[in-house]
Amino acid sequence: MKDIIRSIVANNVFANVVMVIILVVGTIAAFTMVRESMPEFELGLIAIEVPFPGADPEEVEEGICHRIEAAIDGLEGVKDYNTTAWEGFASVEVWAEQGYDIEKLKDSVRNAVDSISTFPARAEKPQIYEVRDEDETIHLALWGSLPERQLKEWAETVRDDLQRLPHISRVEVYGARRYEINIEVSKERLWEYGLTLDNVTEAVYRGSLNLPAGTIRTEGEEIRIRTIGRKYNGRDFAAVVIKSSPSGDIITLGDVADIRDTFTENPSYSNFNDHPCVHVAVLKAKGEDSLAQAELTREYAANKQKELPAGLNITPCFDDTEFVTGQIALLSEDAVSGLILVVLVLWLFLNTRLSFWIAMGIPVSFAGALCILWMIGETINQISLIAFIVVLGIVVDDAIVLGEAIFAHRQRGDGPLEAAVAGVSEVGAPVFAAVMTMITAFIPLAFIPGIMGQIVAVMPIVVISTMIVSTIESLFLLPTHLNHLPDPNLPEKPRPRWQQRFIAFHAAFPRGLEWFARHMYQPAVRTAIRHRYVTLCCAISVLLVTGGIVAGGFVRVIFWPPVDGNSLDAFVEFPPGTPGEVTRDAVEQTRRAFERVAERTKTESGEPLLRNIFTRVNSFQPNFGFIAVEMLHSSARGVHSQDLAAAWQKEVGAIPGAVQQSFHEDTIGMGGPPIEIWLQGKDLNALRNAANELKAKLATYDGVYQIADDFRAGRTEIQVRLKPEAHALGLTLDQVARHLYTGYYGEEAQRFQRGRDDVRVRIRYPEDERQTLAELERVRVRTPQGFDVPLMSVAEIAAAPGVSSIKGSNGLRRIAVYASADFNKANPSEIVTDLGANYLDSLCAQYGNLTWTVEGVEESNRETLAGIQRGFAIAALGIFVILATIFRSYVQPVVIMLIIPFAMVGAVLGHLAMGIPLTFLSLFGLIALAGIVVNDSIVLIECVNELIAGGTPVYDALAQAGVRRFRAIFLTSVTTFIGLGPLVWERDLQAQIVIPMGISIAAGSAFATFVTLLFTPSLLAITNDARRLAHRALHKQWPEPEDVEPARDRRRPPVGAPAPHGAPDLA
């Protein structure tokens, strides 16, 4: 083995060529890889949408939802299904089992739905599709004083232009109403001409069509016959003949109806900075580079502005890539700062050339990892950048151990080549084992279930790739570069006085470290070994106190910290049936409130806080208003977006008549409220009462706010029932219902394609005849005998409350109760756990055996943590196997694994000292910290074993091993702490999401130094006591401490003893 190592170490050209190739290809990969905000993931969701025009929610539930539920219930691969019956529309969500082929499930669902033959006659064809994760990269706002039609036309032109650009395949237009031709016929005109709405509808249908009529087959060709008469605009429809007389007189549609070729009836309010607008959103499809999309879109907008007419402007806004750009800049700055500090520390305690080549392991490892990520199709995104920050603190640990071992052999007088070979032989196997344990710890994180698992899966891939390249660099490239280390024992050449002082200053650090190890650390570790049970009790006490700190809430625990993004959203909802004008006024009130907050807020840069503000009230949901705010970048703002959201909410206050107001900042991972509980059952009234009680219960928790449920009382409805007189006249319920449906909702007489737009032709009464009960009383219905009779003479009408939607889950009706939480005061996970243990079961039993489930963010978090726990169990087994193999012992691996929880004390204390909560990313930092502890422990215990094998007494070996490995262990911890220092003390609010992870590694590694150097020897001494006690029980005599150590059987010379080429070959 030494011969192989020697041949590799002696080949300088090979090492240099490989290093340059890695750096060059890694640089190319960095500029070639796809960049995006978040990793792509599959939702595992199939959507079914069925329009049912004019139907109320109960009719939609019965006629559509229940039939779909029966069809898909029990299908293979279906995890859950949720239904919503809206007014005139049904939507069904079908969630796939983890890992099930989504295309196969979509085909199964389509076949099941297509087999339903009992849908109501007015129901349209079901639309079935997979819901994909498609983020909006950037928006273009087209705003100005132009009419709505021109805004829409320009927006469609911009959409078409953008879709022709590279990297952009999907663009959507928001804020523009659909085209619609409204044919409105008054009651008086119908009576005047003896017509009914059905007559008008039939005439429009028959008078506007293109119909193939077959072919003429001649000897030379086939000629197609078509009748052409399709109408495409209001002017053409006006000429459609409705009625003619034998004398030749005709009545056209224009004679009896008011024809408006315009938009859907309900107005749409869409404003950008208080100007009418239409938004064009660029969406990121799979494999597209979001940063390239944003750059191309901004460039397009700058050029397009020159072509726009006066009064129209185009403004890029809500750029989602700004956060990624900021994270890249943050990583680069902190990585460079950390690299400089690492090089400085290594130079202080080693020497210039050694510190340089060890530090070169960072860019080489990162470049190699980028090569691997590029080859397997991964992207640069927020999560992969976070992973590089994780590995920044540990990537040079193996290089430090190897470099320090080689340097130690040079100090003992070995030649350059012999020192490099001896160093690799001495610690190569432990270093390789340490890296394998790190990789084993991270592997399970690549298989976390659920959406969150897909999002974070790239993190272990980055860490593992970096560690693999780092190991290769440390074992094969670093020794080659250190093959030319100068002999530190040679007498110094005569130098100028300033150089001598500088050299003396430099030499003072390694000498001081060596003095500390021999005169301070060694007596301390001997004391700890001598009083090992006191040491153990102290360690356990510290561990228990730390657990109490977390359990007592002194260190808060949250899954994701609030993200300091650059945008805020607000929603305001009114009861169904509320006019759009009322919602618009509330939206404007909310907009002005944020403008006042922005005026009062002073930013660090002095720039205005508010960049853009967008408001919208949709025509199809006029009771629902939306406000989006784009703010100054967080690095220049100095105020957290969460604080601004709270100030905005306070400034708005309660809007009279609104049933819900909510204010949100950006999130990472699953969006939505942190507390979401579903109540399920068959009785809607019982569900409503239980939901009200649950909301009242949530209100008793401190820090819980924006408590609401998703049940909405619908508009008051007029219920029509036939009188017995109607049957005497030959009228049926279907005839009366159809007449009212056509007159009020509007019969869709035709639908055609005009350019890229789907245009509907709708026939009904004029708007002013559909607004009062008095007009309803004036409606007349035609009998089969041809007589028009008043509706009131054949039907009874009565007002009754309705519902706006009915939601279901897995065959039961359900209501969702949700709430937001102030993470400084409340822990959503603890609240939900408390409710589940002490309240929800009794609540459900009180209202007739309802059921409850935790959903949304908390359910996803629980699924993620459960997957991590399962993965840790597997990883722990793998680590044990690796350690048992390297040590050829069953006990020493257990010792190392028992040390890990004690090392994590430092991470918790670091969070406590910094006043920062433990988060999901803190957990990733703890995994990296565990790798550091295992790495240091392997190096220390292997040295202990070598000393015992060489004949050193056990207790002396425990103390001497710490002294011999003090510099390596000290430097791995210090470089980790120093390397992550710029991140930990980063004041940029955008960095707050990754700071907990940096604290876990930095503070934990500092504490791990004491754990490894003091507690590990004590624990090994206690293990020796246990072996002796077991021997005494079996053989009735006390053995010497050395006699029960398996390492004694190795019979090797002690580390550092004179031997060919330095230390013994462990490989």
Helices and strands as residue ranges (DSSP letters): H 2-9, H 12-32, E 45-51, H 57-60, I 61-65, H 66-72, E 78-86, E 89-96, H 102-114, E 127-131, E 136-144, H 148-163, E 170-174, E 179-184, H 187-193, H 197-207, E 210-217, E 222-228, H 234-238, E 241-244, E 250-252, H 253-256, E 258-263, E 269-272, E 275-283, H 290-304, G 305-307, E 312-317, H 321-349, H 352-359, H 361-375, H 382-392, H 397-411, H 416-442, G 443-447, H 450-456, H 458-472, I 473-477, H 478-481, G 482-484, H 497-516, I 517-521, H 522-530, H 532-551, E 567-573, H 580-600, E 610-617, E 624-631, H 634-637, H 641-652, E 660-665, E 675-681, H 684-698, E 704-709, E 717-722, H 724-728, H 733-740, I 741-746, E 747-754, E 757-764, G 767-769, H 773-777, E 780-782, E 788-790, H 791-794, E 795-800, E 805-809, E 812-821, H 828-838, H 840-846, E 851-854, H 856-887, H 891-903, H 905-914, H 920-949, H 954-964, H 966-984, G 989-993, H 995-1010, I 1011-1015, H 1016-1035, G 1041-1044, G 1046-1050
